[in-house]
Amino acid sequence: MDTNISKRNELLSATVIAGLKSRNMEGYYANTKEEALKIALDLIPKGSSISMGGAMSVHEIGLSQALKEGDYDFIDRDAYEDKRKAMLLAYDADFFLSSCNAITQDGILVNIDGNSNRVSAIAQGPKHVLFIVGMNKVCNDLDSAMKRARNVAAPINAQRFGLDTPCSKKGTCFDCKSPDTICCQFLITRYSRHAGRISVILVNDNLGY
């Protein structure tokens, strides 16, 4: 990545991490995907049970593959014929892996979900939640974070899943009530009641959507 962008990201990440700390969440900064992978593996003890949603960022830094190949109890949703069973196992896992649709400069996480297994696991259940977040998802404030989630992340994900929604055809949110909508549940995580439960690794890269 361009050195000027990297410097900006490093400086901005310090603000985000301070915001996360003020909200009882832990923040880390990785200059590369490889560094992000190392931090993540350092945070997850061997033998841990681990689940995840459909987080592209987790795949992009190589974390999901490393966990499948390592000494971990990785709950691979794609390997289950009964997807609901795999999703329910997530609520009792040691770690739930995710990204977010947007994060504010002062550490608020924004997520939109269709089936809602992801946002429900973030809110309650797993002992720890670990977010992998590219610096492309950092927004000035909650309003801009919500707009990013609805007008950038949601249309791209709707297109990725081949869904018949207005946003997949026009590229922006229509606040629709389509049967295919993935904007069913909105989760704003502004504080973690349980210290050490939520950690965020910010990555100096464009990850996910």
N, C-alpha and C positions, 0 to 999 in steps of 0.2 A: 504494500500500500504506500501511496505517496507520503513522504516524510512529514510534510506540512499537515496532512490530514491525521497522521498518526499522532503528532504532537498535540493537535487539537483534541483528539479522542482521549489521549492520556490525561490531559488537564480536565476535560469534561467528566471523565470517569470518576475523578476524585470528588467532584460535587455530587454525583449520583451515589457513590459509596457512602458519603457522609449523610445523605438523605436516607439511605437504607438503614444506616446505623441508628439514626434518630427514630426509626420506625421498628426497632427491635429485630432487624434483619441484617444478615452479613453480606458484604459485598467484596468482590475480588476483581482485579483487572488482569487480562491476559493480552499480551502484545500480538500473539499469533494463535492459530488454531491448536498447534502442538502444545503451546504453553497452557491453553485452556484445558486441553485433555489431561495434562499432568496435574493441574490444580484439582480437577474433578475427581481423578482417581485417588489423589491424596485425601480428599474429603470423604470418600466412600470406603469404609473398612471392608476388607476381604470377608466373604461369607454373607454379606448383606443381601437381603431380598430387595429387588429393584423392579419397578414398573415405570411405564411412561405413556404419554399420549402420543399424538402424531407429530412430535416436534422435529421439524426438519433440521434445526440448529444442532440438536443432539447427534443426529446422523452426520452432519457436515464436519464436526470436529473429530469424528471417529469414536465417540464415546460409546454408542450402542454396540458397535462391533467389538470394542475392547472388553466390554462387560460380558458379551456373549462368549467370548473366548477365554475370559479370565475366571478366577475362583469366586464366582458370585452366583446367587440364585436369581438369574434374570428372567423375569416373566415376559416372555415374548408373545405379545398379543397375536401376532400374525401366525404363530404356530398352533393356536387354539381354534378348533372348529367352533366351539361355543365362545364367541367373543364376549358375551355378557359375563361369563365365568372369569375370564381374564381381567375384565374391567373391575369386577368385585374384589379380586385378589389385591388390586392396587391399594385398597383402603386399609389393608393391614400390613403393607410393605414397609420396610425400613426406609426406603427412598423412593420418591416419585420424581421423575425427570420431566422437565417441561421447558418451553421457551415462553415468551409472552408476545402479545400482539403489539404492545407498546409499553414504554416505561418513561416516567417523567424525570426531569432533572433532579427533583427532590425525592425520588425513590418510590413513587406510587406505580404499582404494576396493573396493567389493564389487559384483560383476556375476554374474548368472545368465544362461545362454544355452541355447537349444534346438539350433539348427543349429551353434552354436559358432564361426561365422565371426567374430563380434564379439569374443568373449573371446580367440580365438587371435590376432587382429590386435592387440589390446591388449597381449598378452604378447610378441609377436615379429613382426617383419616391417617394417611401415611405419617410416620414419625418425622421424616424430613422431606422437604421439597427443595430440589436443586434446579435453578433456572440457568440455561445457557442463552445469553442474549447478545446479539450483535449490536454494535454501536449505532447502526442504521436505525434502530428502533427507539432511540432516545428522543424524547419530545420536550418542548419547553414547559408544558403544563398539562393538567388533566384534560382540558378541552381539546388541545391539539393531539393528545394521546388517544382520546376517544375517536377523533376524526381519522387518525391514522388507522386505528383498528377497523373502523367501519368502511373507509374508502380506499385503503391500500390492502391490508391483510385479507379482509373478508372477500373482496372480488377475486383476488388471486387464488385463494383457497377454493372458492366456489368453482373457478375454472379448472383448478387442479383435480378436483373430484368429479368434474363433468356434470355439475348440477345445473338445473334449469331455473336460474334466478335472474332477475333483472340486472343485478350487478355483474354477473358473469358475462352478460351480453354488452353492457354499456361501460363497465369498468369503474363504476362508482355506486355508492349506496343509494337505494330507493326506499329505505325503511319498509321493506316489503313484508308481506305475510304469506309468501310463497311456501307451499308444502316442502320445498327443498331448502328453505332458508337455513343458514348455519348461524344466524344471529339470534339464537333462542335464549341464551343466558349470558348476561354481562357480569363479570366479576372485577371489582375494583379492590385491590389489596393495598390498603393504606397503612396497616399496622399488623404486626404479628404478636399475638398475646403470649406466645411461647417462644422464649429466647432460644436461638440456635436452630429453630425448626426450618426457617426459610433462608436459603443462601442464593446469591446471584453472582454468576461469573460473567462479567462484561468482556466482550471480545473485540479487539481492534480489527473488525472485518464486517462485511455485509453478509449477515446470516439470515436464513429463513425469509419469511414474508412479513 
